[in-house]
Amino acid sequence: AAAMARAADAAPAEAGAKAGTMLYVGGLDEGVTEALVHAAFVPFGNVKEVNLPMDPESTGHRGFAFVMFEDEDDAAEATFNMDGAELLGRTLKVNEARAAQGAGGRPAWEDADKWYARQGVSEAGGSGAAKRQQGLAAAEAMLREGPAAGLAKGESAVRST
């Protein structure tokens, strides 16, 4: 419970962020970088920001990240496909990031039907499993070959907003 409270406290405060575009990504290996997280999630859509909170008591990160997408549907597709995926031998936990004060007292299952409706693969979106593999392959290539590996020609691992 304390870890969840610390995770919520570390969530970037993004004024104007659309609901459903900020994801919590937990279970990260200590070797993971912001660029690696970006490479793993960019196949699902335009990643606006990656935030990897640092542990003030060590030189590493805290084992989780926040990924902000520009589009809510892209974030939902990334959640559906990346929750439970394995990155660097660790199983990822991916869900919509929540504000520290909670979800306004609504039961968690209240919006379940809308969430499941958003999980269908769109005609333009292609296969979620293929995008998952593409993201994980890009992240693994980055580890083997350096930061520019796994990116399309001319694509940067870090995007400015």
N, C-alpha and C positions, 0 to 999 in steps of 0.2 A: 504494500500500500504506500509505503514511504517512497519507493522508487517511482511509482506512478505519479505521486505528487510532485517529485522532483522533475520528472519528465514533462509534466504539464507546465510547471513553472518555467522550463527552458524553451517552451514553444515560442518561436519568433512572433512578435506582435506586428502583424501586417495590416495596417489600416487599409481598408478597401478590398481586402481579400474576399473573394466570393466563397460562400459556404460550400464545403465539399471539395475544395481544391487543395487543401493542405493535408498531407498524409504523414502519419507517424510510422517510422520504419525502425523496428526494434530487433535485437539479436545480432547486432553487427560485430564482426570480428575486429580486434584492435588494429589490424592492418588496413582497414577500409578507410578511404579518403573521400572527400566531397566529390572529386572528379569521378571516382569509381561508382559512387551512388548515382551520380548523374548519368553515367554511361549505362547503368543497369535499368534506369527508368525512362530514358528518352525514347525508346521504341514505342512507348504508349502515347506520346504526345509532347507538346512543347513544355519543357520543364522551366519554370520561371525562376526558381531558387532552390538551392540545397543548403541546409543548415545542419552542421554536425557539432553539437554542443561539446565543449571541452570540459574535462574534469578538472576542477581547480586544485585538487589534491595530487594530481599526477600530470604527466606530460601528454597523456592520450585523451581520446574522446570518451564519452560516457556510454558508448555501446548502442546509441540510437541516433536517428537523424530525422529531420523534417524535410519533406519534398513538396514543393508547391508547383502545381500545374496551372496553366492558364485556363484550362477548360475542365469543368466538373466531370464530364463524361470520360475524359482521358484519365482523370484521377481515379474514377470508379473502376475503369478497365485495369489500371495498374494495380489497384487493391485486389481485385478479383484474381488476377493472374500471378501476382508476386507474393501474396500472403501464403506462407508455407514453402516458398522457393528456397533453394539452398545457395548461399553465396559464401565462398571461402570456407566451406565445411560447416557453416552455421545456418540454421533454419531461420528465415526472416518472419517477423510478425509485422504485417502491414495493415493499418486501418486509418480511418479518417481521424485526424488530430482533433482533440477536443480542448476547449478553453479550460483553464484551471478551475473556474467556478462551477463547472458541470454543464449538463445539457438542458438546463432550464426546468428540471424536474419531470421531464417526459420519460415514460418507460422506453427502454432501449428498442423494443420490438415495434413501437408505434409507426416508424417509417420503414419497416422491413419490406413491405410490398413495393414501395418506390425504389428501394435499393436493389431488390432482385430484378425489377423491370429494367433498371439501368445496366445490368450485367450482361445482357444479350450482346452478341458481337454484331456491330453495325456492318452494313455492306461495304462501306469505304474503309472500315477499320481492319479488316482481315482477321486472321486467326490470333486469338489472345495467346495461345500456347506458342505460336511461332514468334510473336513479339517477346514473350518471356525468354525463350531460348536466345533470341537475338541480343537482348539486353544482357543476359548472363554471359553469353559468349564474348560480347564487347568488354565487359568488366574483367573477365578472365584474361583476354588478350592484353588488356591494359596492364595487368599485373606482370605478365610475361615479358612484354615488349616496351613498356613505358607508357607515359600519359597519352601520347598521340595515337596509340594502337587502338583498333576497334572503332575508330571514328571514320565517318565518311570523309572523302577528300574535301578539305576546306572547312570541316566542321570543328568547332572548338569544344573541348571538354567542359569548359566553364563559360556560361552565357551571362552576359550582363543584361540588366533589365532597364 
